[in-house]
Amino acid sequence: MEVRAQAKNTGTSPRKVRLVIDLVRGKKVDEALDTLRFVPSPAAKIVSGVIKSAAANAEKNFNLPSADLKISKIFADGAPMMKRYRPKSRGRAGSIHKRSSHLTVIVTEQERYGT
């Protein structure tokens, strides 16, 4: 059973979020949250919130125990960016792109062997 959670239009660029995502891909939910607790990036707080939301969705909607959940897929896509202009020398304008991202986490129940 795949359970999904999304965070849309986060104020962090996809490139910065992907650095944090790569640390937790394929891990168990509890292990991933422990890892993210010690990551100094502000994106780690966003990622951990979405992982907690996916785990809560699995517990509430499908009665899956959180101890058996594993992050099967996690990815960050680009969201609409704000485009701004900044004055440059000799009367020119330089463009600034303030990027944001959509974060998706899919958790599945990990199969237990020997039970």
LINJOKA-V587609 format. One record per residue. N is the residue number from 1. PSI is psi in radians with two decimals (none if undefined). BURIAL is I if it has 16 or more other ideal C-beta (glycine too) atoms within 10 Angstrom, else O. Layout:
N_PSI_BURIAL ; N_PSI_BURIAL
This chain:
1_2.14_O ; 2_2.27_O ; 3_2.36_I ; 4_2.60_O ; 5_2.52_I ; 6_2.59_O ; 7_2.11_I ; 8_2.58_O ; 9_0.80_O ; 10_2.65_I ; 11_0.28_O ; 12_2.52_I ; 13_2.63_I ; 14_-0.57_I ; 15_-0.72_O ; 16_-0.62_I ; 17_-0.64_I ; 18_-0.53_I ; 19_-0.66_O ; 20_-0.68_I ; 21_-0.67_I ; 22_-0.37_O ; 23_-0.47_O ; 24_-0.05_I ; 25_2.22_O ; 26_-0.03_O ; 27_2.89_I ; 28_2.72_I ; 29_-0.79_I ; 30_-0.73_O ; 31_-0.69_O ; 32_-0.73_I ; 33_-0.63_I ; 34_-0.69_O ; 35_-0.77_O ; 36_-0.40_I ; 37_-0.48_O ; 38_0.17_O ; 39_2.19_I ; 40_-0.04_O ; 41_2.48_O ; 42_-0.41_O ; 43_-0.40_I ; 44_-0.59_I ; 45_-0.68_O ; 46_-0.81_I ; 47_-0.74_I ; 48_-0.60_I ; 49_-0.68_I ; 50_-0.64_I ; 51_-0.73_I ; 52_-0.67_I ; 53_-0.73_I ; 54_-0.70_I ; 55_-0.71_I ; 56_-0.67_O ; 57_-0.72_I ; 58_-0.70_I ; 59_-0.81_O ; 60_-0.82_O ; 61_-0.53_O ; 62_0.08_O ; 63_0.69_O ; 64_2.35_I ; 65_2.41_O ; 66_-0.38_O ; 67_-0.39_O ; 68_0.06_O ; 69_2.47_I ; 70_2.50_O ; 71_1.89_I ; 72_-0.70_O ; 73_2.45_O ; 74_2.25_I ; 75_2.74_O ; 76_2.18_I ; 77_2.79_O ; 78_2.51_O ; 79_3.05_I ; 80_2.39_O ; 81_2.58_O ; 82_2.30_O ; 83_2.19_O ; 84_2.83_O ; 85_2.49_O ; 86_2.35_O ; 87_2.41_O ; 88_-3.13_O ; 89_2.75_O ; 90_0.59_O ; 91_0.24_O ; 92_3.00_O ; 93_2.37_O ; 94_2.42_O ; 95_2.54_O ; 96_2.25_O ; 97_1.98_O ; 98_1.80_O ; 99_2.65_I ; 100_3.00_I ; 101_2.76_I ; 102_2.24_I ; 103_2.27_I ; 104_2.31_I ; 105_2.28_I ; 106_2.13_O ; 107_2.59_I ; 108_2.83_I ; 109_2.22_I ; 110_2.34_O ; 111_2.36_O ; 112_2.21_O ; 113_2.49_O ; 114_0.18_O ; 115_none_O
